[in-house]
Structures are given as structure tokens and as C-alpha cells.
Amino acid sequence: MVQLHIWPVIGLAGLVVLNIVVILMQKDDGKLKKYLRIQATAWTTLISMIVFTGASIMAYLHLDFSLKIVLMIVAAVALGSLELRRHYVVKDSRPGNECFANVRKNVLRYYIFQLLWILMIGGFAPQLS
């Protein structure tokens, strides 16, 4: 069951890295906006899998709330908050305007923060057992 929890986390980290690369490489604003709107479905699916498998593991193993579990819950909420902010920035953007460069910077910043949250929890959670 733990493997079912780890693989979506790795997939989410990979998706965030892919999105960072696409933001840096894609020069067409319209295509970038379309890509970022479509890939949000994959992001939502992966975070849902992570939350569901985490809750299943906790219920199956009869785990109490430890610092590790609380940090994972906080990370899931932080990731969701960052994704909502990113979504609204992309949704309200107008490709072709000169201010789309600011949208790129904001979205890139949100993805870097998401990646830091994923790496922080992935790196520190095993040591908190």
C-alpha cells in the first residue's frame, strides 16, 4: 500500500518538473495557457490519489496523528492552495499581452514552491518516523 502512495508522489514531482520545463521552453503564450489548463486535470488526479492512498494507509495501519502525518496533511493543503492560485492566474490571463510575462513568472514561482513542498516532505518524512 505504501508503494501505491509513493508512485503518485513521484509522478506529481515529475509533472511539476515537466511543467517548469514547458514554461521555460514554450514561446507561444496561447499554447502555454492551453497546456497549463489541460494538465491541471492530471495534477488533480495525482493529488487525489496521494490523499486517498495516504488516508487508506492511515486507516489500515491504525496510525495515530504523528508529526509526519500532520506535515503530510499540511503539504497537501499547501500544494492545493498553490495550485488554486496558479489556476486563477492562468485563467485570468490574456495571451499575447505584454503582461503575460508576469503570468509566466508567477506560474513558474508557484510550481517551484510546489516542487519544494514535494521534495521537503519526501526527504524529511522518512526521518520523522
PEKAVEN-V112046 format. One record per pair of residues at least 12 apart in sequence whose ideal C-beta (glycine too) atoms are under 7 Angstrom apart, sorted by the first residue. I is the first residue (numbers start at 1). J is the second residue. Records with the same first field share a line. If there is no record, write none. Layout:
I = J ; J
This chain:
1 = 53 ; 56 ; 57 ; 60
2 = 57
4 = 53
5 = 50 ; 53 ; 54 ; 57
8 = 46 ; 49 ; 50 ; 53
9 = 50 ; 118 ; 122
11 = 46
12 = 46 ; 47 ; 50 ; 118
13 = 115 ; 118
15 = 42 ; 43 ; 46
16 = 111 ; 114 ; 115 ; 118
17 = 115
19 = 39 ; 111
20 = 108 ; 111 ; 112
22 = 35
23 = 104 ; 107 ; 108
29 = 95 ; 96 ; 100
30 = 95
33 = 90 ; 93 ; 95
36 = 90 ; 107
37 = 90
40 = 87
43 = 83
47 = 76 ; 79 ; 80
50 = 76
51 = 76
54 = 72
67 = 128
68 = 125 ; 128 ; 129
71 = 121 ; 125
72 = 121 ; 125
75 = 117 ; 121
78 = 117
79 = 114 ; 117
82 = 110 ; 113 ; 114
85 = 110
86 = 107 ; 110
89 = 103 ; 106 ; 107
90 = 103 ; 107
